[in-house]
Amino acid sequence: MMTEKFRKLPSSILHNEDPYEMFDSLTSGVGFGYDSKSGDFKVVRVVQFPDEEGAYNLLPLRVEIWELRKERWREIESPNFRYLMITGGCEMHHEGKSYWWSRNTKGNIIRTFDMSEEIFGKIPVPNNLVEEDVMLNPNISMRMLNGSIVVFHGSNAGNEKTFSVWEMEKDVFSWSKLMTIGPFFGVEKPLLFVSSDELLMEADEGQVISYHVKTHVTKVLPIKGRPRVFANTYFDFSYGPPPPPLPM
């Protein structure tokens, strides 16, 4: 159920203990979810503070949680890792857990946070994505399909984009390649699976497109977001009939 209500959260309780520190704190990750034990909604915020040289990955992370009923922040114990990297599309929140694409000394991993237990965990990524640099290739995103985590890995060939979809077996840290979709021209990123056969995607111009993974038919939906700054003035698809114009 959607309430369509907004709630402005109070200011953070996490501050740099050095009043003369010239570097600001850095929000590494934010998660939102439902705590099934307490029956309350929570927001988790992971914060990094710089050392005296301005480095952000040397000091322990600090974590605060905001609870809807109590309407206040409280700090919890710091995790046993010191780096949490979040990039656009590489975070997800599902059934009381937050998932963030991150790194450790061995490569990429997925960090998790359980809203009920208030503990962090980690999940390995598909083997072929362990060393993938998400700064150079931001076409990686996480979504859910039939209760399982799926990872989209996009690759560009000229103006066309193709996505490999990897699925993790439920409760087992084992990945398998589910499908490859595309190539598409003018598609920015996948949004979510509506069903096993239907995927919503976002075009460069902000349009939302429905894509049927079996018939390869695309359809423009009467939903439009904010276009990219350098978006093309048109888009095209390799499969299916041309999409109808958006209703005025």
Protein Blocks (a to p, Z undefined) as FASTA:
>chain_A
ZZhiacdddddfbdcfblkbcbdcddfbdcddddfknopacdddddddddfkopaklbcc
ddddddfklopacdddddfbfbdcddehiacceehiacdddddfkbccdddddfklopac
dddddfklmmpcfklmmcbccddeehiacddddddehjaccdddddddehiacdddfbdc
djdehiabdfbdfblmbccdddfkopacdddfklopacddfbdcdddfkbcfbdcdfedc
ddddddZZ
